[in-house]
Amino acid sequence: MAETSVTLTRHDGTIVAHSGDVIKDLDIYVNSGAGIEVNGVQNVTISNVRIHYNGAGNKSDDLGNKPINMGIRAVNAAGLKIDQVEIINAGAPASGAELS
């Protein structure tokens, strides 16, 4: 069976999910924080998504939670479904550990 190509739609900035959301066919670019935030909501589906985030200099949030820069941040997210997702750390060093 031939694989069909789907065009991803560019989205700049974090997507904050709500209960029952279907987040699909997106190319997400985020400079700070998570590409998709799934916090305290249920039954969210993330499908056919590519996320570019900047993990360089990853810091804690105001509550001391670390890291805050990531592809998907899911907390208390019952029923979360993730399928066909690519996450790219655009701030990663070419090789080895990140230098401070």
C-alpha positions in Angstrom: 0.0 0.0 0.0 1.4 3.4 -1.0 2.0 5.9 1.8 0.2 9.2 1.2 2.0 12.5 1.9 0.4 15.0 4.2 1.4 18.7 4.2 2.0 20.0 7.7 0.7 23.5 8.5 3.3 25.8 10.3 2.3 27.0 13.7 4.6 29.4 15.7 4.4 29.2 19.5 3.1 26.8 22.2 -0.3 25.1 21.7 -2.2 24.7 25.0 -4.5 21.7 24.7 -8.1 21.5 26.1 -10.0 18.3 26.9 -11.0 16.4 23.8 -8.6 18.4 21.4 -7.2 16.7 18.3 -3.9 18.4 17.4 -2.9 17.1 14.0 -0.9 17.8 10.8 1.1 20.7 12.3 4.8 21.8 12.1 5.3 23.6 15.4 8.1 26.0 16.1 8.7 27.3 19.6 11.7 29.2 21.0 10.8 28.9 24.7 8.7 26.4 26.7 7.0 23.3 25.3 5.7 22.9 21.8 2.4 21.4 23.1 1.2 21.8 26.7 -1.2 19.2 28.0 -1.9 20.1 31.6 -4.8 18.8 33.6 -7.0 17.9 30.6 -8.2 14.6 29.3 -8.6 12.7 26.0 -6.2 14.8 23.9 -4.9 13.3 20.6 -1.6 14.5 19.0 -1.1 13.0 15.6 1.2 13.6 12.6 3.0 16.5 14.2 6.6 17.8 14.0 7.9 20.0 16.9 11.0 22.2 16.7 11.9 23.5 20.1 15.0 25.2 21.6 16.4 23.1 24.5 19.5 25.2 24.9 20.0 26.7 28.3 17.0 24.8 29.7 15.9 26.4 32.9 13.3 25.7 35.7 9.9 27.4 35.8 8.7 29.4 38.7 7.9 26.3 40.7 11.3 24.7 40.1 10.0 22.2 37.5 12.8 21.4 35.1 13.0 21.3 32.2 10.5 23.6 30.7 11.8 23.6 27.1 10.6 20.4 25.5 8.5 19.0 22.7 5.4 17.9 24.6 4.8 18.7 28.3 2.1 16.4 29.7 0.9 16.6 33.4 -2.2 14.9 34.7 -3.3 14.1 31.1 -5.5 11.0 31.3 -6.3 9.5 27.9 -3.5 11.3 26.0 -2.8 9.6 22.7 0.4 10.4 20.7 1.0 9.0 17.2 3.5 9.8 14.5 5.2 12.7 16.3 8.8 13.9 15.5 10.5 16.2 18.1 13.6 18.2 17.1 15.8 19.9 19.7 17.0 22.8 17.5 19.2 24.1 20.4 21.2 20.8 20.9 25.0 21.1 20.6 26.5 19.5 17.5 28.0 16.8 19.8 28.6 16.1 23.4 27.1 17.8 26.4 25.7 21.3 26.3 28.2 23.8 27.8 26.9 26.5 30.2 
